[in-house]
């Protein structure tokens, strides 16, 4: 997941691979030898000569309106945590970063689509302690996800943003423009 700044510059690249010394990391290293745990860029991720994904991603979406600073801060906190194929993999990390970076009102609208509970949202937005968030979320249904779940989250977010824009435009067009009182009438 590329995180771009306001000038469209790369400020973080999220790619979560097993730590090389773990059992799954050792097996992965045999099949796909990696020079380091994580690639630094998407180009390195898809390079056929380097042992990461070695192919283009299945999906590409551009999502505006996320809090990039939150993504970068949380990514810096979780990028060296232990990999778990089922419960704490790249999909889980990306979904956590996306949901954590939403405005709380948008996150509440997404809870049905993403499988979040109100407690999940409180854990995401109710504390600044990232490790406390992770402890809670690691036991929540929110963490159990696949790449398709991340895709579904992004699609739901994009639909929500479009719906909000349409609603605002609709309200603006149906609201009568305000008029100033006629000075002649106010003197009567």
Helices and strands as residue ranges (DSSP letters): E 2-4, E 10-13, H 23-31, H 42-46, H 68-78, H 90-100, H 104-114, H 118-125, H 130-138, H 147-174, H 183-186
